[in-house]
Amino acid sequence: MSTLLDYKCPCCGGAIEFNTTAQKMKCPYCDTEFEMDALREYDQELQNEAPDEMNWETNAGADWQGEDENLVTYVCKSCAGEIVCDKTTAATSCPYCGNPVVMTGNLSGMLKPDFIIPFKLDKKAAKEGYFNHIKGKKLLPKIFKEQNHIDEIKGVYVPVWLFDAGADANIRYRATRVRHWSDSNYNYTETKYYAILRGGNIAFERVPVDGSEKMDDTLMESIEPYNFNEAVDFQTAYMAGYLADKYDVTAEQSIDRANQRIKRSTEEAFRSTVQGYTSVLPENTNVRLNNGKAKYALYPVWLLNTTYQDKKYTFAMNGQTGKFVGDLPCDKGLFKKYLFTIGGIASAAVFALSWLIYLIL
């Protein structure tokens, strides 16, 4: 099968072509010329470029054997969140939507986790984390600073797929160096363009991907990292007193997100080796994974829910490290007052400056 190659001008992105007068490759849009020798390696690089190869083996977890005898699942009728608790629990509430949970299910044939990171911080620490998070926020509605405004605090073990892999990568960057100078007549700007190639390999261990559809991926990634050195082999006893969500996103369904994280991290790692340029942009990235495997784990998360003006706000805290994240509302009245105050100070400063200039002149 034939392969089509097109050459793009690194200055403007237009298609360049051979100019018979100049005997060079020339861009008809910005008139930039390119020596043929300079394009020979670029031509070879274009022919060698290939799509990403990012495949995985997802033999994660193990079948439940014996440990499910005292466990049942509670299914939230509001958001379909699934929570694992022991059979003695009569009722609870959903950590995702706050809706009371009716005990309606039994633990189905899901995989048993390989690892679990036990909670290190308790409910009191989660509450302290919340008040530290809102401390100093001058535009925060007053009601948020009241302790009884927290609707609920729940400790939840969130299912996480952990991906290990080695990555071989080749990345081509477009870089520039810009120089400015002037004489008595003109200001000059010189821009030089460079094609920079980087290749090598990098290893990834336990790249986490949230396995719960109900848990916001951005929220989970924001409370990273976890210290996996404190992970232990899974035992149901660790879940006593906490809720646990069964995975509803499989390892296979999580591969795309794992690939995105690995590819982004690879590009950032290789980009850090390209220095001394005014600008650097990746033009082509080729990542090939090897020995890709996935494991299944439960990570500890404290979820806090509160409501303001009929809008629900969810906060999350890493149950191991205490890292706390979550969006906060803004009091519109305080915001307008703040702008008015800033505007008044700025007006006073302008007036004072104008009066000073008047006195000087």
C-alpha positions as a printed NumPy array, in Angstrom:
array([[  0.   ,   0.   ,   0.   ],
       [  1.314,   3.466,  -0.891],
       [  2.054,   6.009,   1.818],
       [  1.419,   9.697,   1.259],
       [  3.734,  12.246,   2.858],
       [  3.057,  15.945,   3.09 ],
       [  5.549,  18.541,   4.259],
       [  4.372,  21.313,   6.521],
       [  6.113,  24.651,   6.95 ],
       [  7.335,  24.877,  10.552],
       [  6.767,  28.651,  10.447],
       [  3.12 ,  28.883,   9.369],
       [  1.934,  25.284,   8.941],
       [  1.308,  25.666,   5.201],
       [  2.252,  22.975,   2.679],
       [  5.73 ,  23.573,   1.278],
       [  6.844,  22.629,  -2.238],
       [  9.956,  22.595,  -4.372],
       [ 10.696,  25.974,  -5.939],
       [ 12.504,  25.636,  -9.256],
       [ 13.904,  29.18 ,  -9.255],
       [ 15.424,  28.926,  -5.786],
       [ 16.18 ,  25.197,  -6.151],
       [ 14.932,  24.841,  -2.619],
       [ 11.785,  23.843,  -0.851],
       [  9.757,  27.   ,  -0.346],
       [  6.55 ,  27.896,   1.451],
       [  4.196,  29.811,  -0.904],
       [  2.466,  31.408,   2.081],
       [  5.301,  32.935,   4.134],
       [  8.162,  32.585,   1.607],
       [ 10.368,  30.625,   4.009],
       [ 12.98 ,  28.562,   2.144],
       [ 14.452,  25.21 ,   3.187],
       [ 17.679,  23.572,   2.059],
       [ 17.154,  20.114,   0.588],
       [ 19.79 ,  18.579,   2.842],
       [ 17.97 ,  19.917,   5.885],
       [ 14.792,  18.123,   4.787],
       [ 16.405,  14.754,   4.096],
       [ 16.375,  13.631,   7.733],
       [ 12.932,  15.152,   8.165],
       [ 11.697,  13.056,   5.234],
       [ 13.129,   9.891,   6.806],
       [ 11.504,  10.754,  10.128],
       [  8.102,  11.188,   8.461],
       [  8.399,   7.774,   6.812],
       [  9.323,   6.125,  10.114],
       [  6.461,   7.631,  12.082],
       [  3.899,   5.105,  13.268],
       [  0.709,   5.128,  15.314],
       [  0.769,   4.476,  19.07 ],
       [  1.   ,   0.872,  20.235],
       [ -0.517,   0.786,  23.734],
       [ -1.926,  -2.631,  24.609],
       [ -2.492,  -4.225,  28.01 ],
       [ -2.995,  -7.489,  29.809],
       [ -5.796,  -6.961,  32.339],
       [ -5.75 , -10.145,  34.408],
       [ -6.343,  -8.127,  37.562],
       [ -7.937,  -9.222,  40.798],
       [ -8.985, -12.697,  41.881],
       [-12.281, -14.488,  42.323],
       [-14.032, -14.071,  45.661],
       [-13.652, -17.229,  47.718],
       [-15.195, -17.417,  51.176],
       [-14.672, -13.762,  52.161],
       [-18.054, -12.653,  50.794],
       [-20.107, -14.606,  53.331],
       [-20.671, -11.632,  55.626],
       [-20.935,  -8.971,  52.921],
       [-23.885,  -7.594,  50.981],
       [-24.29 ,  -4.726,  48.544],
       [-26.611,  -1.785,  48.997],
       [-27.804,  -0.098,  45.813],
       [-28.737,   3.58 ,  45.891],
       [-32.109,   4.11 ,  44.241],
       [-31.159,   7.66 ,  43.347],
       [-27.798,   7.392,  41.533],
       [-27.234,   3.606,  41.356],
       [-24.075,   3.866,  43.455],
       [-23.091,   0.466,  44.883],
       [-21.801,   0.235,  48.464],
       [-20.291,  -2.818,  50.168],
       [-21.111,  -3.329,  53.877],
       [-21.556,  -6.253,  56.234],
       [-24.885,  -8.049,  56.709],
       [-25.514,  -6.476,  60.103],
       [-25.959,  -3.011,  58.626],
       [-29.631,  -2.062,  58.499],
       [-29.492,   1.264,  56.639],
       [-27.023,   3.888,  55.513],
       [-26.773,   6.733,  53.043],
       [-25.102,   7.033,  49.636],
       [-21.726,   8.822,  49.871],
       [-22.213,  10.214,  46.369],
       [-25.709,  11.734,  46.478],
       [-26.692,  11.495,  50.151],
       [-29.776,   9.431,  49.354],
       [-30.764,   6.753,  51.927],
       [-29.654,   3.328,  50.725],
       [-32.021,   0.369,  50.719],
       [-30.359,  -3.005,  51.208],
       [-31.368,  -4.742,  48.011],
       [-28.416,  -6.613,  46.537],
       [-25.892,  -9.283,  47.31 ],
       [-22.264,  -9.272,  46.36 ],
       [-22.203, -10.458,  42.752],
       [-19.399, -12.2  ,  40.925],
       [-17.009,  -9.263,  40.832],
       [-13.242,  -9.506,  41.187],
       [-11.69 ,  -9.322,  44.629],
       [ -9.11 ,  -6.495,  44.979],
       [ -5.421,  -7.366,  44.93 ],
       [ -4.468,  -4.575,  47.349],
       [ -5.96 ,  -2.046,  49.709],
       [ -4.492,   1.111,  51.223],
       [ -6.015,   1.402,  54.695],
       [ -7.396,   4.682,  56.005],
       [ -4.832,   6.568,  58.088],
       [ -6.981,   9.632,  58.837],
       [-10.314,   9.585,  60.652],
       [-13.539,  11.552,  60.343],
       [-12.267,  14.268,  62.668],
       [ -9.252,  14.813,  60.413],
       [-11.568,  15.066,  57.396],
       [-13.58 ,  17.776,  59.124],
       [-10.393,  19.634,  60.051],
       [ -9.238,  19.336,  56.455],
       [-12.465,  20.972,  55.298],
       [-12.085,  23.962,  57.629],
       [ -8.429,  24.367,  56.664],
       [ -9.559,  24.306,  53.023],
       [-11.993,  27.21 ,  53.51 ],
       [ -9.73 ,  29.181,  55.863],
       [ -8.814,  32.598,  54.5  ],
       [-11.373,  32.518,  51.671],
       [-12.704,  36.061,  52.031],
       [-15.361,  35.757,  49.332],
       [-16.811,  32.538,  50.735],
       [-20.463,  32.698,  51.87 ],
       [-20.618,  33.014,  55.644],
       [-22.755,  29.88 ,  56.021],
       [-19.88 ,  27.747,  54.713],
       [-17.814,  28.681,  57.729],
       [-20.375,  27.179,  60.1  ],
       [-19.536,  23.666,  61.241],
       [-23.142,  22.425,  61.11 ],
       [-23.374,  23.273,  57.417],
       [-21.657,  20.015,  56.4  ],
       [-24.408,  17.662,  55.194],
       [-22.403,  14.455,  55.585],
       [-18.898,  13.005,  55.847],
       [-18.317,   9.481,  54.553],
       [-15.221,   7.323,  54.389],
       [-15.265,   5.373,  51.123],
       [-12.917,   2.833,  49.586],
       [-12.843,   3.721,  45.884],
       [-11.988,   1.02 ,  43.32 ],
       [ -8.844,   1.819,  41.355],
       [ -7.115,   0.019,  38.494],
       [ -3.31 ,   0.201,  38.685],
       [ -1.396,  -0.089,  35.422],
       [  2.264,  -1.117,  35.106],
       [  4.142,  -0.877,  31.815],
       [  7.364,  -0.028,  30.089],
       [  7.15 ,   2.582,  27.335],
       [  9.422,   3.071,  24.333],
       [  8.862,   6.462,  22.764],
       [ 10.   ,   8.669,  19.914],
       [  8.951,  12.303,  19.985],
       [  9.593,  15.054,  17.452],
       [  9.431,  18.663,  18.623],
       [  9.316,  21.93 ,  16.709],
       [ 11.386,  24.557,  18.5  ],
       [ 12.338,  28.174,  17.913],
       [ 15.024,  30.579,  19.002],
       [ 14.17 ,  34.261,  18.705],
       [ 16.666,  37.125,  18.717],
       [ 15.876,  40.859,  18.708],
       [ 18.136,  43.824,  17.905],
       [ 17.903,  47.25 ,  16.344],
       [ 19.924,  49.995,  14.645],
       [ 19.234,  53.642,  14.019],
       [ 16.666,  52.823,  11.333],
       [ 14.992,  49.499,  12.105],
       [ 14.063,  46.967,  14.757],
       [ 14.959,  43.403,  13.791],
       [ 13.663,  40.005,  14.833],
       [ 15.368,  36.786,  13.814],
       [ 13.554,  33.487,  14.324],
       [ 15.332,  30.183,  13.807],
       [ 13.368,  26.916,  13.606],
       [ 14.577,  23.518,  14.741],
       [ 13.325,  19.942,  14.462],
       [ 14.305,  18.137,  17.676],
       [ 14.105,  14.376,  18.079],
       [ 13.974,  12.503,  21.361],
       [ 13.846,   8.755,  21.841],
       [ 14.153,   6.408,  24.765],
       [ 12.289,   4.295,  27.265],
       [ 10.613,   4.952,  30.57 ],
       [  8.92 ,   2.7  ,  33.123],
       [  5.577,   3.281,  34.808],
       [  4.35 ,   1.622,  37.97 ],
       [  0.826,   1.674,  39.339],
       [ -0.676,   4.385,  37.161],
       [ -4.084,   4.787,  38.854],
       [ -7.411,   5.001,  37.031],
       [-10.649,   5.417,  38.955],
       [-12.851,   2.332,  38.529],
       [-16.095,   3.94 ,  39.695],
       [-18.373,   5.682,  37.243],
       [-19.982,   7.651,  40.071],
       [-16.673,   9.053,  41.326],
       [-15.429,  12.09 ,  39.414],
       [-12.108,  11.189,  37.739],
       [-10.735,  14.713,  38.093],
       [-11.54 ,  14.733,  41.812],
       [ -9.775,  11.399,  42.326],
       [ -6.683,  12.463,  40.389],
       [ -6.553,  15.773,  42.275],
       [ -6.02 ,  14.043,  45.64 ],
       [ -3.112,  11.951,  44.351],
       [ -0.497,  10.767,  45.054],
       [ -0.92 ,   7.823,  47.421],
       [  2.008,   6.11 ,  49.103],
       [  1.738,   2.573,  47.79 ],
       [  4.424,   1.391,  50.206],
       [  1.646,   1.298,  52.793],
       [ -0.638,  -0.902,  50.66 ],
       [ -1.405,  -4.372,  51.968],
       [ -2.931,  -7.523,  50.551],
       [ -6.697,  -7.157,  50.521],
       [ -8.725,  -8.365,  53.479],
       [-12.382,  -7.573,  54.142],
       [-11.549,  -6.604,  57.722],
       [-10.04 ,  -3.337,  56.49 ],
       [-13.484,  -2.251,  55.28 ],
       [-15.089,  -2.479,  58.709],
       [-16.643,   0.897,  59.544],
       [-16.282,   2.233,  56.007],
       [-18.211,   2.055,  52.779],
       [-16.784,   0.509,  49.63 ],
       [-17.907,   1.018,  46.062],
       [-17.668,  -1.929,  43.671],
       [-16.067,  -1.127,  40.352],
       [-18.46 ,  -0.483,  37.496],
       [-15.717,   0.508,  35.047],
       [-13.676,  -2.54 ,  34.04 ],
       [ -9.914,  -2.654,  33.52 ],
       [-10.472,  -2.888,  29.776],
       [-12.678,   0.209,  29.856],
       [-10.005,   2.067,  31.827],
       [ -7.229,   1.47 ,  29.309],
       [ -7.881,   4.652,  27.304],
       [ -7.51 ,   6.853,  30.368],
       [ -4.385,   4.965,  31.46 ],
       [ -2.909,   5.472,  28.   ],
       [ -3.692,   9.193,  28.129],
       [ -1.95 ,   9.571,  31.479],
       [  1.079,   7.544,  30.371],
       [  1.388,   9.39 ,  27.073],
       [  1.107,  12.792,  28.76 ],
       [  3.69 ,  11.852,  31.402],
       [  6.054,  10.521,  28.715],
       [  5.778,  13.734,  26.727],
       [  6.443,  15.821,  29.846],
       [  9.46 ,  13.714,  30.825],
       [ 11.009,  13.942,  27.367],
       [ 10.103,  17.63 ,  27.048],
       [ 12.151,  18.395,  30.181],
       [ 15.299,  17.377,  28.251],
       [ 14.716,  20.025,  25.544],
       [ 16.137,  23.281,  26.871],
       [ 17.514,  26.565,  25.596],
       [ 14.732,  27.371,  23.127],
       [ 12.189,  30.176,  23.003],
       [  9.322,  27.792,  22.288],
       [  8.951,  24.029,  22.034],
       [  5.903,  22.197,  20.678],
       [  5.496,  18.425,  20.154],
       [  4.711,  17.613,  16.52 ],
       [  4.579,  13.834,  16.653],
       [  4.53 ,  11.346,  19.515],
       [  4.898,   7.601,  19.119],
       [  4.549,   5.533,  22.305],
       [  4.866,   1.744,  22.35 ],
       [  4.001,  -0.133,  25.529],
       [  5.466,  -3.436,  26.624],
       [  4.632,  -5.807,  29.484],
       [  1.476,  -3.866,  30.252],
       [ -0.428,  -5.306,  33.235],
       [ -3.182,  -4.133,  35.551],
       [ -3.975,  -4.744,  39.22 ],
       [ -7.071,  -3.948,  41.225],
       [ -6.949,  -1.962,  44.487],
       [ -9.101,   0.046,  46.872],
       [ -7.999,   3.571,  47.828],
       [ -9.271,   5.444,  50.919],
       [-11.213,   8.668,  50.291],
       [-13.188,  10.931,  52.598],
       [-16.163,  12.521,  50.829],
       [-17.858,  15.607,  52.224],
       [-21.117,  16.959,  50.833],
       [-22.736,  20.306,  51.495],
       [-25.434,  22.386,  49.83 ],
       [-25.631,  26.091,  49.082],
       [-28.502,  27.742,  47.214],
       [-29.831,  24.361,  46.06 ],
       [-26.465,  23.382,  44.572],
       [-24.506,  20.444,  45.944],
       [-20.783,  20.793,  46.576],
       [-18.614,  17.693,  46.953],
       [-15.168,  17.722,  48.542],
       [-12.657,  14.886,  48.697],
       [ -9.741,  14.172,  51.001],
       [ -7.041,  11.584,  50.554],
       [ -7.68 ,   9.193,  53.442],
       [ -3.968,   8.412,  53.675],
       [ -2.159,  11.752,  53.197],
       [ -4.85 ,  14.329,  54.012],
       [ -4.675,  16.173,  50.687],
       [ -7.976,  18.045,  50.354],
       [ -9.696,  19.34 ,  47.189],
       [-13.066,  20.769,  46.185],
       [-14.652,  23.804,  44.53 ],
       [-16.143,  26.58 ,  46.661],
       [-18.943,  29.055,  45.894],
       [-18.485,  32.814,  45.843],
       [-20.725,  35.249,  47.736],
       [-21.87 ,  37.623,  44.981],
       [-22.609,  40.395,  47.479],
       [-19.123,  40.19 ,  48.971],
       [-17.621,  40.02 ,  45.47 ],
       [-19.371,  43.236,  44.365],
       [-18.304,  44.938,  47.591],
       [-14.728,  43.787,  47.001],
       [-14.737,  45.16 ,  43.448],
       [-16.215,  48.453,  44.684],
       [-13.485,  48.722,  47.318],
       [-10.727,  47.957,  44.827],
       [-12.262,  50.383,  42.353],
       [-12.424,  53.09 ,  45.026],
       [ -8.768,  52.597,  45.956],
       [ -7.743,  52.709,  42.286],
       [ -9.766,  55.9  ,  41.694],
       [ -8.216,  57.533,  44.746],
       [ -4.744,  56.602,  43.514],
       [ -5.439,  58.067,  40.052],
       [ -6.826,  61.258,  41.607],
       [ -3.781,  61.63 ,  43.877],
       [ -1.413,  61.084,  40.96 ],
       [ -3.269,  63.632,  38.807],
       [ -3.154,  66.217,  41.628],
       [  0.582,  65.613,  42.102],
       [  1.248,  66.127,  38.389],
       [ -0.828,  69.323,  38.486],
       [  1.213,  70.671,  41.402],
       [  4.503,  69.845,  39.655],
       [  3.501,  71.5  ,  36.4  ]])
